[in-house]
Each structure stands twice: as structure tokens, then as C-alpha cells.
Amino acid sequence: MTLSVDVIKRGGQRQPEQFMREKLHASIVATCLSVRVPTGQAEAIAHSVCEAVVAWLQQHPEVTSQDIRIIATKHLRVQHPEAAYLYEQNKITI
């Protein structure tokens, strides 16, 4: 099943774009690596967080990038609180 969710970017200045799981995954991996999580573990964490976000998105056809950041942070916090803090505070592009 294809997920069709429009993401409204911060400030609403640009056109909404389709949710791209790959961007979220890369962002979570980069955050994990920044706090010295081993690559394999970072990939596993990112996969798990992405699964949770995609499940949440099934009920939301339009969201903001901040909504995605909040949900991703919530699930990341369970697996790696330090990475979650960094992800929540940084402006890593989703």
C-alpha cells in the first residue's frame, strides 16, 4: 500500500510535499550516529521509529513537519533518550 501524506513545511512558505520515509530514516540514523550509536543499531532504531511514524500517518492525510518530529521523538526516546533529545532540539530536515 502506498502512503500518500502531505507534509506542510515549517512556516507554510512552500508547497506541501509528500512524506518520504527515506528522509526520516536518514535523519534518525544521522542523529543516532551523532551520539555515537553503532551504525547497525542506528539503522535498527531508525527502522523502528519509521515504522511507528508510518503507522501513525495512516490516520493523518496531512501533517506538519513538526507533527512528524514530535511523533518520531516520542518513539526514539523509548529506544535512545540521548538521541531523542538531540533530534528534538536540532533542526535536522525531515
Kinemage of the C-alpha trace (Angstrom):
@kinemage 1
@onewidth
@group {chain A} dominant
@subgroup {mainchain}
@vectorlist {calphas} color= white
{ca met a 1} P 0.000 0.000 0.000
{ca thr a 2} L 1.321 3.422 -0.952
{ca leu a 3} L 1.277 6.049 1.758
{ca ser a 4} L 0.044 9.408 0.473
{ca val a 5} L 0.539 12.051 3.132
{ca asp a 6} L 1.151 15.736 2.513
{ca val a 7} L 3.744 17.328 4.781
{ca ile a 8} L 3.324 21.042 5.363
{ca lys a 9} L 6.755 22.522 5.929
{ca arg a 10} L 7.634 24.906 8.719
{ca gly a 11} L 6.114 28.357 8.208
{ca gly a 12} L 3.885 27.132 5.381
{ca gln a 13} L 6.002 29.091 2.894
{ca arg a 14} L 6.464 26.235 0.429
{ca gln a 15} L 4.096 23.831 -1.228
{ca pro a 16} L 3.345 20.712 0.817
{ca glu a 17} L 5.449 17.715 -0.188
{ca gln a 18} L 4.809 14.003 0.021
{ca phe a 19} L 6.073 12.199 3.114
{ca met a 20} L 9.328 10.456 2.298
{ca arg a 21} L 10.210 7.672 4.695
{ca glu a 22} L 13.793 7.709 3.395
{ca lys a 23} L 14.299 11.293 4.599
{ca leu a 24} L 13.009 10.459 8.067
{ca his a 25} L 15.131 7.297 8.207
{ca ala a 26} L 18.291 9.171 7.175
{ca ser a 27} L 17.587 11.894 9.722
{ca ile a 28} L 17.147 9.399 12.571
{ca val a 29} L 20.285 7.482 11.563
{ca ala a 30} L 22.310 10.722 11.402
{ca thr a 31} L 21.076 11.728 14.840
{ca cys a 32} L 21.934 8.334 16.323
{ca leu a 33} L 25.389 8.379 14.782
{ca ser a 34} L 25.907 11.862 16.246
{ca val a 35} L 25.576 10.394 19.730
{ca arg a 36} L 27.922 7.508 18.854
{ca val a 37} L 25.374 4.758 18.388
{ca pro a 38} L 26.925 1.959 16.273
{ca thr a 39} L 25.782 2.012 12.643
{ca gly a 40} L 23.825 -1.236 12.794
{ca gln a 41} L 21.988 -0.170 15.921
{ca ala a 42} L 21.297 3.280 14.409
{ca glu a 43} L 19.765 1.606 11.347
{ca ala a 44} L 17.614 -0.661 13.534
{ca ile a 45} L 16.426 2.243 15.668
{ca ala a 46} L 15.611 4.308 12.568
{ca his a 47} L 13.667 1.411 11.073
{ca ser a 48} L 11.631 1.002 14.252
{ca val a 49} L 10.920 4.739 14.573
{ca cys a 50} L 9.921 4.958 10.898
{ca glu a 51} L 7.526 2.027 11.317
{ca ala a 52} L 5.851 3.805 14.237
{ca val a 53} L 5.602 7.102 12.353
{ca val a 54} L 4.177 5.423 9.241
{ca ala a 55} L 1.580 3.639 11.386
{ca trp a 56} L 0.600 6.995 12.911
{ca leu a 57} L 0.453 8.625 9.476
{ca gln a 58} L -2.112 6.065 8.276
{ca gln a 59} L -4.738 8.141 10.101
{ca his a 60} L -3.439 11.571 9.059
{ca pro a 61} L -3.560 12.558 5.354
{ca glu a 62} L -1.953 15.940 6.053
{ca val a 63} L 0.566 16.771 8.780
{ca thr a 64} L 3.218 19.342 9.545
{ca ser a 65} L 6.917 18.571 9.676
{ca gln a 66} L 6.679 19.426 13.381
{ca asp a 67} L 3.999 16.732 13.860
{ca ile a 68} L 6.367 14.169 12.380
{ca arg a 69} L 9.216 15.405 14.591
{ca ile a 70} L 7.039 15.062 17.714
{ca ile a 71} L 5.906 11.514 16.901
{ca ala a 72} L 9.401 10.412 15.858
{ca thr a 73} L 10.906 11.887 19.037
{ca lys a 74} L 8.327 10.092 21.187
{ca his a 75} L 9.309 6.717 19.719
{ca leu a 76} L 13.025 7.492 19.595
{ca arg a 77} L 13.002 8.454 23.284
{ca val a 78} L 11.993 4.898 24.213
{ca gln a 79} L 14.999 3.440 22.395
{ca his a 80} L 17.665 6.074 22.935
{ca pro a 81} L 16.845 9.105 25.135
{ca glu a 82} L 20.053 10.977 24.283
{ca ala a 83} L 19.434 10.674 20.532
{ca ala a 84} L 15.813 11.705 21.074
{ca tyr a 85} L 16.899 14.853 22.884
{ca leu a 86} L 19.265 15.777 20.070
{ca tyr a 87} L 16.643 15.017 17.405
{ca glu a 88} L 14.047 17.104 19.228
{ca gln a 89} L 16.398 20.078 19.619
{ca asn a 90} L 18.132 20.038 16.245
{ca lys a 91} L 16.638 21.320 13.048
{ca ile a 92} L 17.618 18.273 11.002
{ca thr a 93} L 15.491 18.393 7.855
{ca ile a 94} L 12.679 15.869 7.640
